[in-house]
Amino acid sequence: MPSLIDIRRRVRAVRATQQITKAMKMVAASRLRRAQERVVNARPYAQRMAHVLNGLAARVEPGRHPLLGGLDAIGDAPTLLVVVSADKGLCGSFNSNVTKAASSFVREQQGRAVAFALVGRKGRDYFRRRRVDIRYECAQIFGRLKLDHARQIARVVIEQFVEARAGRVCLAYNEFKTVMQQRVVVEQLLPIPRGAGTEAGNAPPGDYLYEPSADEILARLLPQYVEVQIFRALLESEAAEHAARMTAMDAASRNAADMIDDLTLYMNKVRQAAITREIIEVVSGART
């Protein structure tokens, strides 16, 4: 049976841990509000741009621009999967969910090779240990996330796709739904999905009027589309990370409170038993 000193020491340790988890929950909640605002502001532009570009891709020939090409032209080139994870832990199953989704994506490719572009330290460390084909990696960008980070990633994936080193580019990230819910999304980024922005996947009759020219417009819009979609995915992942961490720290704080109650009850029982034993010893000694 542990002594009272050991139990008190453990109670103090759990209380100190509880203070840390409560502080981390408050920090995550404050950061979540700002991250959520950025996601809400970025979604309409990204969704409308995807709608327009998907409809545009259904009306033009794939050979009109390199980013409209695909696996048929590339042959056996691997798929490039951009995996967005967190730089830190203590956020529940946030990182494990996205790495599991990426691993499932690899198994579903039926033998086609998959290369990786890793964003975030946790995902980078996970896939480094598995010795996969890593084409790009970056970490420590969350908390100071800017559009320039998305441009840098977009430049890499566009270069891989245009140079026929990747036949397809996909994104894997945690989408922010609510504070209690995050959804892992694996979606195609390149080539531009044809007709995804139109009803039933069919382009409506008619065509666009291009001014000054279709080639010039596509050359400017398509790289910008890739940048915007990557930036939206980064913002979604950042907000989802803060929400997951806030939820995990709240659960940890409640578990610490339950543990403190159990230890306090046990400590009182041990102390009462010690007092009872001492009284019995005093009474026994007085009788002798």
Secondary structure as UniProt FT lines:
FT   HELIX           4..57
FT   TURN            58..59
FT   HELIX           62..64
FT   HELIX           66..68
FT   HELIX           71..74
FT   STRAND          79..84
FT   TURN            92..93
FT   HELIX           94..107
FT   TURN            108..111
FT   STRAND          114..119
FT   HELIX           121..129
FT   TURN            130..131
FT   STRAND          133..138
FT   TURN            142..143
FT   HELIX           147..162
FT   TURN            163..164
FT   STRAND          168..176
FT   STRAND          182..190
FT   TURN            194..197
FT   HELIX           199..201
FT   HELIX           214..287
//
